[in-house]
Amino acid sequence: MTLSSTLPSEAPGKRTGRGVARGPVTAAERVARRRALLNWVAVHSLAIAAGLFFLLPFVFVFLTSVMTDSQALTTDYWPTSWNWGNYGKVWNTPGFLTWWRNTLLYALAGTLLTVVSSLPVAYALAKFRFRGRNLAMMAVISMMMLPPQVTIIPMYLFWAKQLGLGGSLWPLIIPMAFGDAFSIFLLRQFLLTIPKEYIEAARIDGCGELRTLLRVVLPMAKPAIAAVALFQFFYCWNDYFGPQIYASSNHDAWTLSYGLESFKGAHHTNWNLTMAATLLVMAPVIVLFFFAQKAFIEGVTLTGVKG
């Protein structure tokens, strides 16, 4: 018996240092791959159509934002030259940085005050047993159903006329320190899923209600808090009605949503600059949404019980 007869036979194909290289793709394999691709497209056709439906407007805005003045909104949808300087022109527009600063102040302060003020109320409604709890919950739901246009006149008379805060964003920020009906409802629904055994164990160990809220409930409610914070941040960032009512008389108190309308009126013939300004306004919330997607998934799956 020779040595060659004892060695295992090699598979067809050329052996390389990393393994056996496959031979040329046959016609049957190409047909199978094409059929698998068509099956995948057929299965995901609705998802692809929905994705294109939401994506194409952003593509159109972006392509228009880098066009020249003469090419914008013509039948030529692809830029003949990429004018990145349009973003610089928008950024250097007088007042644009002020609008950014005011919007960040409004969104960040409003989000922080809403979360801090809504969480204790939601915790009390979810875990405390007291007389009138159902009535308080009904009051919260009623506030959710009440349109803001109903209360805008008395609120404006109080903040602008009585307290003299007209021409600023404080009439929009200060009320958020007293809770938000939607945030209270959302946090309360999530806190109901936290087993009471965790809270009772903390009380047995000597924790007061505030310490139990901060040390036990708060870490477990992070997904719901993140979702509430995200909703409130988006609301403040996109709010147009509030700044129009209270801050329209003071250019130094304008936000991006209200300032963008003024920018559009001043550049109604320069659609490339208008689209560039629109993208600069949308970019922060789009980036924040993609980084915070996990909070929504955890808010649905995480219930406080593992294993």
C-alpha distance (Angstrom), angle and dihedral (degrees) to the residues before:
residue distance angle dihedral
M1 . . .
T2 3.74 . .
L3 3.77 126.0 .
S4 3.80 92.4 -114.7
S5 3.79 92.1 59.0
T6 3.82 91.8 58.3
L7 3.84 94.5 55.1
P8 3.83 118.1 92.1
S9 3.74 115.1 -107.5
E10 3.83 116.4 -104.3
A11 3.77 123.1 -120.5
P12 3.77 116.2 -110.0
G13 3.76 113.3 -85.2
K14 3.75 137.3 61.7
R15 3.81 116.0 -59.8
T16 3.80 114.4 -135.1
G17 3.78 133.5 178.8
R18 3.83 90.6 -90.9
G19 3.80 97.6 44.5
V20 3.73 139.1 -76.6
A21 3.80 115.2 -27.2
R22 3.77 114.1 -136.2
G23 3.73 120.2 -119.3
P24 3.78 125.3 -117.7
V25 3.79 116.6 -53.1
T26 3.77 111.0 -99.0
A27 3.79 125.7 -135.9
A28 3.81 90.8 -108.8
E29 3.80 91.4 55.3
R30 3.79 91.5 49.7
V31 3.79 90.5 51.5
A32 3.81 90.9 48.7
R33 3.82 92.1 50.4
R34 3.79 91.9 47.5
R35 3.79 90.5 49.0
A36 3.82 91.5 49.4
L37 3.81 90.2 50.4
L38 3.79 92.1 50.2
N39 3.80 90.7 48.1
W40 3.82 90.5 51.6
V41 3.81 91.6 49.8
A42 3.80 91.1 47.7
V43 3.80 92.8 50.5
H44 3.81 93.8 46.2
S45 3.81 97.6 35.7
L46 3.80 94.5 112.2
A47 3.80 91.9 48.5
I48 3.81 91.1 48.2
A49 3.81 91.5 49.1
A50 3.80 91.6 48.8
G51 3.80 91.0 47.6
L52 3.79 92.2 51.4
F53 3.80 90.4 45.8
F54 3.82 90.8 58.9
L55 3.81 97.4 34.2
L56 3.81 102.2 48.8
P57 3.84 95.6 66.3
F58 3.81 89.8 55.3
V59 3.80 90.2 48.2
F60 3.80 90.0 50.8
V61 3.82 91.8 49.8
F62 3.80 92.0 48.3
L63 3.81 95.2 48.0
T64 3.80 91.3 47.2
S65 3.80 91.6 49.4
V66 3.83 92.3 62.2
M67 3.81 96.6 44.9
T68 3.77 127.9 100.2
D69 3.79 121.7 -102.3
S70 3.80 92.1 -103.9
Q71 3.82 95.2 49.3
A72 3.82 99.0 45.6
L73 3.81 113.8 110.3
T74 3.81 94.0 5.4
T75 3.78 126.2 125.0
D76 3.82 88.9 -94.5
Y77 3.80 102.5 90.6
W78 3.83 97.1 178.4
P79 3.82 117.4 74.3
T80 3.79 114.5 -110.9
S81 3.81 87.2 -154.6
W82 3.80 129.7 14.1
N83 3.80 106.4 -121.5
W84 3.81 102.6 -168.7
G85 3.78 88.3 165.8
N86 3.80 88.8 79.5
Y87 3.79 88.9 79.0
G88 3.79 90.3 51.8
K89 3.79 91.2 51.6
V90 3.79 91.0 51.9
W91 3.80 93.5 45.1
N92 3.81 91.4 51.2
T93 3.80 93.4 48.8
P94 3.83 109.2 124.6
G95 3.79 108.6 -97.9
F96 3.82 97.6 14.0
L97 3.82 94.4 108.5
T98 3.80 89.2 46.8
W99 3.80 89.7 54.2
W100 3.80 88.8 51.0
R101 3.79 92.5 50.6
N102 3.79 93.1 48.0
T103 3.79 92.6 47.5
L104 3.80 92.6 50.2
L105 3.80 90.5 48.9
Y106 3.78 91.8 48.8
A107 3.81 95.2 45.1
L108 3.81 98.8 42.2
A109 3.81 96.9 41.2
G110 3.79 92.3 43.0
T111 3.80 92.6 49.2
L112 3.80 93.9 47.6
L113 3.80 94.3 47.2
T114 3.80 92.4 46.0
V115 3.80 94.3 52.1
V116 3.81 94.7 43.3
S117 3.80 93.5 48.4
S118 3.81 98.5 39.2
L119 3.82 100.0 47.6
P120 3.84 97.6 65.5
V121 3.81 91.2 46.8
A122 3.80 91.8 49.4
Y123 3.82 90.3 47.4
A124 3.80 91.5 52.2
L125 3.80 93.0 48.0
A126 3.80 92.1 47.6
K127 3.81 103.0 41.9
F128 3.81 109.0 19.5
R129 3.79 124.9 84.0
F130 3.81 110.4 -149.1
R131 3.76 138.5 141.5
G132 3.78 112.3 -85.8
R133 3.82 96.0 22.1
N134 3.80 93.2 128.9
L135 3.79 90.3 46.9
A136 3.81 90.2 52.4
M137 3.80 90.2 49.7
M138 3.79 89.9 51.2
A139 3.80 89.2 51.6
V140 3.82 90.3 53.3
I141 3.81 91.6 50.3
S142 3.81 89.8 47.4
M143 3.80 90.1 55.0
M144 3.81 88.7 53.5
M145 3.80 90.2 54.7
L146 3.82 94.6 47.4
P147 3.85 112.0 95.7
P148 3.82 114.1 -131.2
Q149 3.81 90.1 -129.0
V150 3.80 88.7 69.2
T151 3.81 94.0 62.2
I152 3.81 99.9 31.4
I153 3.82 96.0 96.5
P154 3.84 98.1 52.2
M155 3.81 89.9 39.9
Y156 3.79 91.4 51.5
L157 3.80 92.2 48.0
F158 3.79 90.2 50.8
W159 3.81 99.4 45.3
A160 3.79 100.9 33.0
K161 3.80 102.6 31.9
Q162 3.78 105.0 28.4
L163 3.82 100.1 33.9
G164 3.81 97.5 26.8
L165 3.82 95.2 -131.0
G166 3.79 95.5 133.3
G167 3.80 115.5 131.0
S168 3.82 92.9 37.9
L169 3.79 140.1 81.8
W170 3.80 95.5 -120.1
P171 3.83 93.8 95.6
L172 3.83 85.7 61.4
I173 3.82 97.6 42.6
I174 3.82 103.0 42.1
P175 3.86 96.8 57.3
M176 3.80 89.3 57.7
A177 3.81 88.3 68.7
F178 3.82 87.2 70.9
G179 3.81 96.3 58.6
D180 3.78 136.7 -96.7
A181 3.80 121.7 -106.4
F182 3.81 96.2 -139.4
S183 3.82 93.0 46.3
I184 3.81 91.4 48.5
F185 3.79 91.4 50.1
L186 3.81 93.8 47.5
L187 3.82 93.9 47.1
R188 3.78 92.0 45.2
Q189 3.81 92.1 53.6
F190 3.80 90.3 51.9
L191 3.81 94.6 45.3
L192 3.80 89.8 54.6
T193 3.82 87.8 67.1
I194 3.82 92.8 58.4
P195 3.82 107.7 97.3
K196 3.79 113.7 -115.2
E197 3.81 90.0 -133.4
Y198 3.81 90.1 78.3
I199 3.80 91.8 54.3
E200 3.81 93.9 43.6
A201 3.80 90.6 50.8
A202 3.79 90.5 52.5
R203 3.80 90.9 50.0
I204 3.80 91.3 49.8
D205 3.81 88.6 53.1
G206 3.79 88.8 56.8
C207 3.81 101.9 -98.7
G208 3.77 117.5 149.2
E209 3.77 121.8 -136.9
L210 3.80 94.1 -94.9
R211 3.80 92.8 48.3
T212 3.80 90.6 46.0
L213 3.79 89.3 52.4
L214 3.81 93.4 49.3
R215 3.80 100.1 38.5
V216 3.82 103.5 33.5
V217 3.79 111.9 17.4
L218 3.80 99.4 36.6
P219 3.85 96.8 57.7
M220 3.80 91.2 47.1
A221 3.81 93.1 47.5
K222 3.80 96.4 51.6
P223 3.84 94.4 112.3
A224 3.80 92.2 52.6
I225 3.81 91.8 44.2
A226 3.79 90.3 50.3
A227 3.80 91.0 50.3
V228 3.82 92.3 48.8
A229 3.80 91.3 46.8
L230 3.78 90.6 49.9
F231 3.80 93.3 49.8
Q232 3.79 91.9 48.2
F233 3.81 93.4 46.3
F234 3.80 91.1 52.4
Y235 3.80 90.9 47.3
C236 3.81 93.4 52.0
W237 3.81 93.3 42.6
N238 3.81 92.8 52.2
D239 3.80 97.7 36.3
Y240 3.78 110.9 128.4
F241 3.80 103.0 156.3
G242 3.81 96.9 60.0
P243 3.82 98.4 48.5
Q244 3.79 89.5 44.4
I245 3.81 91.0 56.6
Y246 3.79 100.0 42.4
A247 3.82 108.4 20.8
S248 3.81 105.3 33.1
S249 3.82 92.6 99.8
N250 3.83 93.5 56.2
H251 3.81 117.4 59.6
D252 3.81 90.8 -165.0
A253 3.82 90.5 62.7
W254 3.80 98.3 50.2
T255 3.80 119.9 123.5
L256 3.79 128.1 -144.8
S257 3.79 94.0 -98.1
Y258 3.79 92.9 54.0
G259 3.79 95.0 36.2
L260 3.80 91.1 51.7
E261 3.80 89.3 61.7
S262 3.80 89.9 53.5
F263 3.81 90.7 46.5
K264 3.80 90.3 51.2
G265 3.80 91.0 51.7
A266 3.81 91.8 50.4
H267 3.84 93.3 47.1
H268 3.80 101.4 33.2
T269 3.81 90.2 137.4
N270 3.83 94.7 46.0
W271 3.77 100.8 70.3
N272 3.79 92.1 165.6
L273 3.82 90.5 62.3
T274 3.79 91.0 43.8
M275 3.81 91.0 53.7
A276 3.81 91.0 46.3
A277 3.81 90.0 52.8
T278 3.81 89.9 47.8
L279 3.81 91.4 53.7
L280 3.80 92.1 48.4
V281 3.79 88.8 53.6
M282 3.82 94.4 46.4
A283 3.82 98.0 41.7
P284 3.85 98.6 80.5
V285 3.80 95.4 50.3
I286 3.81 92.4 44.9
V287 3.81 91.8 51.8
L288 3.81 91.4 44.9
F289 3.79 91.5 50.2
F290 3.81 93.6 53.2
F291 3.81 91.7 49.0
A292 3.82 92.6 46.7
Q293 3.80 99.8 46.1
K294 3.79 90.5 103.7
A295 3.80 90.3 63.4
F296 3.81 91.2 65.3
I297 3.80 92.8 49.8
E298 3.80 92.7 48.1
G299 3.78 90.6 46.3
V300 3.80 89.1 61.3
T301 3.80 100.6 39.0
L302 3.80 103.3 34.7
T303 3.83 111.0 79.9
G304 3.79 101.8 159.3
V305 3.81 95.7 -97.8
K306 3.79 119.6 96.7
G307 3.75 130.0 -178.9
